[in-house]
Amino acid sequence: MFEYELQQLRSAELRREAANERLAREATRRARAARREAVGRAAEGEVHPDHRRRHWFTRAA
């Protein structure tokens, strides 16, 4: 009986941890979506949005 109760407690603890991890992932996902939306609104008026583009090769002479 004691082992069964321990297993039930552990199962409940794992469920709580999983729920907390899901909430954290959802919060991260919402924060990313809000950032993307803010960047999208800020970039609407830009003509050249890639002005910070990285140049991978040196210029030819």
C-alpha positions in Angstrom: 0.0 0.0 0.0 2.8 2.4 0.9 4.5 1.9 -2.6 1.2 2.7 -4.3 0.8 5.9 -2.4 4.3 6.9 -3.2 3.7 6.2 -6.9 0.5 8.3 -6.8 2.4 11.2 -5.2 5.1 10.9 -7.8 2.6 10.8 -10.6 0.8 13.9 -9.3 4.2 15.7 -9.0 5.1 14.8 -12.6 1.7 16.0 -13.8 2.2 19.4 -12.0 5.7 19.7 -13.5 4.4 19.0 -17.0 1.7 21.6 -16.5 4.2 24.2 -15.4 6.5 23.4 -18.3 3.5 23.8 -20.7 2.7 27.1 -19.2 6.3 28.3 -19.6 6.4 27.2 -23.2 3.1 29.0 -23.9 4.4 32.2 -22.3 7.6 32.0 -24.3 5.6 31.4 -27.5 3.3 34.4 -26.8 6.3 36.6 -26.0 7.9 35.6 -29.4 4.6 36.3 -31.2 4.3 39.7 -29.5 7.9 40.5 -30.5 7.3 39.5 -34.1 4.1 41.6 -34.2 5.9 44.6 -32.8 8.8 44.2 -35.3 6.2 43.8 -38.1 4.5 47.0 -37.1 7.7 48.9 -36.8 9.0 47.7 -40.2 5.8 48.6 -42.2 7.1 52.1 -43.2 10.7 51.0 -44.0 11.8 51.0 -47.6 14.9 49.0 -47.0 14.3 46.7 -44.0 17.6 44.8 -44.5 20.0 47.7 -44.0 21.8 45.7 -41.3 22.3 42.8 -43.6 25.5 41.0 -43.0 28.0 40.9 -45.9 29.4 37.4 -46.2 32.1 38.1 -48.8 34.5 41.0 -49.2 33.9 43.4 -52.1 35.6 42.7 -55.3 38.3 45.2 -56.4 
